[in-house]
């Protein structure tokens, strides 16, 4: 659906929230330890234009921010897939430190008192995780979420990841694990504003220009993050790969405080540790992605690839680390000179940007990280890249595989819902293959509590394997269902696949 059409539906229905319309209401007590957060709000900017506009403001905050901005930032942080084994998201406010519960979208009291690292901050968000790259991915989305609220160039929310905030969090928040990084948020008197200006232009025409504004709203893309490990073997086009490369680590119009050309990803003191160490893997070879001109000066901008290894190395990559998805048609390998925390965080930023862009253009992605030294060496040898470039994270990308009965995923197919969120009617595309003519097939709507709402189809397996069904937002008796979250469930025998639907009116 066109972005402007989506905005029109939202505003026409008087709703700008993903779950429910609740304007800037003060945080209220739900029970003794939980506090209310307004539902995430859908703003008016695409994923691409927000990545192109993102920047960090290190200081100069001068006021509080609304509960809505806090809610969107926490929700966005939870949308990044968990890379390691554990992740806890904390929010420090002037009154207390809270733990965020992504299932209920509430914050739960963790530690009483003001434990902000700076007195003029509105709030801080910190992520405790076993992998630093996990925290990076999470807080990249939280950073973008605040930028999405920009409506002018004065008195706007700002964000900056800070080591001082991370140190303070570990020392005073009493976290359950090590806080890997913390974002600081506050109101800025002046910001650069949202821009679609394209500055990532190839010096040798090896990559097409990226698109800096798209049709998928940031919050809609975050709602529909596509992750999975089973892919179709169709390679992506150079245009798609160019777009993903730029979204992960491409040039944007802003100039950093130390006069370096800014990128879509944040970096400690704009060091940009992954510069010249990102590799694109496709059938024709392994290519290095460059964001600087051949001089290497950090003030320059480029958007080009350089062939490092000729020939298809994808099979060698898959064999080097078998836990990397074996069917992805393309891979991005994010490397750095060392595997220290800031480098790993930056790899998380890059992967999060790549996944957000992939989801925005209806592709699927997958993160593989936490490599051992043996695995890193195996990847270096498989790809034929310099030994000084240590692989930190592999991003697998392609079209989702939608076959039925695949033993590795135990899925019955896939469901695509559009528009989603919807106001009056939505279409449900169910894709499945190899269905037995005698199999019992049903497609039904359930509410968020799992209660049956309406049957859309019930019958034998002769139902077309690419069927398009529709739901007009009514229950089994024809009554309008209330706005909120629902699930469409497709079942073949005892096997089921579900997709969340959000009804906004």
N, C-alpha and C positions, 0 to 999 in steps of 0.2 A: 504494500500500500504506500502511496506517495506520502512523504513526510508532512506536507502541508494539509493533506486530507486528514491525516491522523490527528494533527493539532486541531483542525476544525471540528472533528468528532468530539475530542476531549472538551474543548471550550464550549461547543454547542450544547453539550450535555451538562455544562456547569461543573465539569470535573477536571482537575488537573492532577489527580492522585492515582497511583497504581491500584491501591486497594480500596480506598474510601476517601471521601472529601472531608478533611478536617483542617481548617486553617489555624494559623499560629496560636494555638491554645497552650497555656502554661503546662509544663510537665506536672502530672498529677499522680498521686499514690494509687497504685492498683491493689497492692497489699503491703505488708510491712516492709518488704525488701525490694519490691518491683516498682518501676516508674513508667508511666505512659510515654510513648513516642508517637507522634503523628505518622501516618502511613507515608511511604515514599511518594514524592511528587514527581510527575512527569513535566519536564521543562521543554523548551522549544528548539534545542540545538541537536544536531547530529553528532554521532561519535567522532567523525573526522574533524569537524570544526572545533570541537572541544579539545581534541588532541593537538590540533594546530595552534590553539590559543593558550594551552596550559603553560604556566610558569610558576616559579616559587618566589614568594616574597619573604625575605629573611627577617624583617622587622618592620616597625611602624604601625603595628596594630593599635587601634584606638577605640575599640568598642565591642559590645556583645553581638552574637549572631542568633538567629531565630532557631527554635527547636526543630523547624523543618529542615534546615541545613544540616544540623546534627543527625537527624533521622536519615536523610538521604546518604550522608557520608558513611554512617555505620552500615546501612543496608548495602551500599555499594561494596564496602570492604568484604562483606560476607559472600558476595557473588563470585569472587575469584575461587576457582577450584582448589581444594586443599591438596598441596603437593606432598607434604610429609605425612606424619601420623597424628599430629595434634596442632590445633590453632585456637587461641583465645583472644578475643577482641575486647579491649578495655577503652573506656571513655572517662577522661578526667574533666570534671566541671568545677566551677568555683565552690560548689558545696561539698561534693564527694567524688570518689572514684567508683565507677560502675563497670560491671561486666555485661557485654551485649549478648542477648540471646537471639540468634537469627531465626529460630523457629517461631517465637512469639512476637518478635520485633519489639521487645521491651529491654530496658536496662535494669540490672539487678545490683543493689548496693553491694559493693566489694570492700570499700574502706572509707570511713567517715572523714570528713575534713577536706580542706583545699590543699591539693598536692600538685598544682600546676607548676610547670618549670619557670613560667614568667607571669607576672601579676596582671599584665594587660591582655592575656589570651582569653578568647571565648571558651575554647575547650581544646583538648588534645585527644588523639586516638592512637593507641599503641597496640601492637600485635605481638603476642608471645607465641612462638612456634619453634619446632625442632629444626626447621630449615629456614635460613634467612631469606632465600628466594621466595618462599611461601609468603612471608610478611611483605616482601616487596610487591608481589602481585596484588595482594589484598589492599595495601595502602596506595598503590597507583590508582585503583578504582575510586578509593575514597578521596583522592586528590582531584580527579576529574569531576567527581560528583559536586564538589563545591564550585568549581569553575563553571559548571552548567547553570548556576544561578546568576551569572553576570548578565545584567540588563543595561548597564551603562559603564562609564569609566570612572565614576566616583562613588565612594561609600559602598564597596562591594566586598564579598567574602574573599579571603585569601588563605593560602595553605603553604606550608613549607615543612618537609621532613628535616628533623634536626637531631644531631647526635647529642646535644645538651639535653634535649627533651627525653631521649632514650635513656641517658645516664640517670636523670632524675627519676624516671619511671621505675627503673630497676632498683633504685635506692630507696624510694619512698612509697611506691604503690603496693608493695608486697604481692607481686604477680605470682601466678602458679608456675610459670617457667620464665625463661629469659625473654625480655622484651627485645626484639631484634631491631625495631625502628619505631619512631613515634612521629606523627604528623601534628604540627601546630596550626591552629585556626584562629583567625581574628578578622575584624573589619578593617579594610584599608581605605584610606582617604582617596587614593588614586590607583587604578589598575590599567593595564594596557588595553583591555577590552577584547571581545570576540572578533576574530578575523579569519577569512578564508584565503588570504594572500598566499600564493604558492612560491616558495623559495627553494624547494628541493627539485632542482633541475639538473639533469645529467649533463656532464661536461663532454661526454663522448657518445651520447644517444644510445647507451647500452640498456637503459631502462626508460620506459615511458613515464611522463609526469604523473605523480599521484593525484588523487582527488582529495581536496581539502574540505569538501562539504558533501554530505551524502543524503540519502533518503531515510535512514533509520535513526530515530532519536536515541540519544545516549542511554536514557533510562529503559527504553524498550529493548535495546541491545543487551543491557545488563540483565534484564528480566529473562532474556532468551539466550543466555550463554550456551553455546553448543560444544560439548566435550564428549569424547568417546574414543575408543581405540580401534574401531573397525571402519575401514575406509573403502570407497571405490578406488580402482587403480587408475582412474583418469587423472592425468597430470594437470596442474593448474596452468593457466595462461601466464605469459610474462606480465601482462597487465595486473593480474591478480597477485602475483608474487611481488611485483613492484609496490603495490598498495600495502601488502602485509609488511614488507621490509620497512617502508616509510613509517607505518604505524608503530612498529616496534622501536625504531631508533632513528627516525628521519629528521631532517632539518625543519625548523619552524621559524617564524619571523622574529622572535625575540632575541635580544642580545643579553647575555648573562652579566652579572655585576662585575665579573672579571674579564669582560669584553670577549667572550667566546660565543660562537653561534649556537643558539639553543636547539635542543632536540625534543622529540615527543616524550622522552623519558627524563625524569629528574636524575641528578647525579650529585654526589658529595662535592661541594665547592666547584661544580661544573667540571670535574675531572674527566668525565665520560670515559670510564675505564674500558668499555667494550669497543672503542673506536678502532676500526680496521680489523676487528676480530669476530665478525659475524659472518657466518657462511651459509649459503643457500645451496641445497643439495637437490639436483634434478637429474634426469636421465642423460643429459649431455655432459654433465660434469659437476664439479664443486666450484662454486664461485664466491669470492669475497665481496661483501657489501661495503662500499665506501661512502662516508658522509662528509669527507673533506677532500679538497682538491689534492693533486699529487704532491704539492709542497708539504702537505700535512699540517699546515697552520690551523690552529683551532678556531680562528676567526673566519675561516673559509667554509663554503657550503658546496656539497656535491650530492649526487644521487646516481651512483653507477656501480656496476659489478665488474670484477676482474676474474678471469678464469684461473683457477689454481691447479685443478686436476681435470684432465680430460677423461671422458668415459663415465659410465654409470657406476657409481659407488654405493648405491642404495642397499644392495644386498650385503655388502661388507659392513655398512653401518649397522644394519639390523643384526648381523651375526656378532658384531663386536659387543653389543649390549642387548641381549634378547628381550629385555623388558620394554624396550622401545617398540611402539606399535609396528607390526610387521607388514601392514598393508598400506601404509600411508604413501601417497604418490610423491610427496615433497616434504622436505625437512628444513628447518632453520636450526643451526647450531650456534648458540651464544657462548663465546669464549672470552677469557681475560688472561692477563699475565700471571695473576695469582688467584687463588680461590678463597680470598678473605671475605669477611662479612659484607663490606660495602660493594664489592664486586658481585657477590651473590644476590644482594638486594637489587642491584641494577639489572641483573639478568632476569629477576622476577618482574621488574617494571617492563622490560622488553617483551617478555612472554605474555604478560597481561595485555599489552597493547596489541600484540599480534592476534591474540585470541578474541579481543573485543572487535577488531576489524574483521576477522574471519566470520564471527557470528553475525556481524552487520551485513555481510554479503552472502549469508546463507551457506557458509562452510563450517566444517567441524575442526576442532583443534585438540591437542593433547600435550600435557607437560610431562617430561621425564627429567628427573634431576637427582640430587643426592649421590652423585657419582663417586666411586672409590678411585684411588690413584690408578689401580689396574684398569678400571673401566675407561678412565680418561686416556690412558696410553693406548688402549685398544681403539678408541674412537679416532685419535690422532692418526694412527697407522691406517685405519680403514679409509679415512678421507684424504690422506696425503697432505694434511695441513702442517704448518710449522709446529715443532715440538714445544715452542714457547707459548702457544695458544692453548690454554687449558679449557676444555669443554665444561661449562657450568650447567647448561640446560639445553635440552633438545625439544624443539617445538615441532610436532608432527601436524600436518594440515592437509586437508582434502575434502572431498564430498563424503557425506555420511553414507555408510553401507546400510541398506535397508532390507536386507534379506530376512527370510523367516526361518526359524529352526536352527540358527547358527549356534553351535554348541558352546562357543567361547563367550557369547553374550546372552544366550537363553532368551532371545527376544522374539516377539511375534511380528515384528515389523516396525513401522514408525508412524507417528501422527504429526501432521502439520496443521496448525490452527491459524487462520488469518481472516479478518483482523483480530489481533489479540494484544491489548484489551479491545473489547467491542461494546457497542451501545445497543443496537437493535438485532443484529444478526451476524453470525460468524460461520465460516466454512471450515469443515474438518476433512482434511485429505488423509486417507488411510492407505498406506502402501504396504502390501504384503504379497508374498509369492509362495508357490508350492503348497497351496492349501488343499487338503483332501476334500473332495466333493461332499463327503459325509460329515465333515467336521462342523460342530456347532459354533457359530460366530455371533457375537453380540457387541454392540457399541452403545454405551450408556453414559449419561451425565450424573455425577455425584457432587455433593457439596463438600466444603472443606473438612467437615466432620465425618465424611464417608457415607452420608445418607443418600439413598437413591433419589434422583430428581426426575430423570426422563430417559426412556429408551429411544435410541435413534435407529437401531437396527437389531433384529434378532432372527436368525435363520441358518440355512446351511452354507457350506463353503463355496457355493456357486456364486456368492457375492463377488463382484468385480474386485480384483486385487489392487486397483488404483481408484477405489470409490471415493466420491466427494459427497459428504453429508453436510447438513446444515443444522444449526441450532438457533432458534429465534428467541432464546432467553426465557422460555416458558417451561413449566413443569409438566408432569404426565397428564394433569387435568386441564392444561391450557392456561394456567394462571402465571402471571409475570413473576419470575423468581427475583428476589432482592439482589442488589448489586453486591459484589464480593468475589471471592475466589471459588472456582469449581474445578472439577477434573473430568476429562473425557477419558473413558477406559475402553479399549478394544480387547476382547477376549476371544481366543481360539481354544476351545476345550478349557483346560485349567491354566493356560498361559496368558499373560496379560501385559499390555503396555499402556502407560498413562501419560497425559499431557495436561498441564495446568492451563485453565482459561480464566481470564479476569473480566467480569461483567461490570461496566462502569455506570449503568443506569437501570 
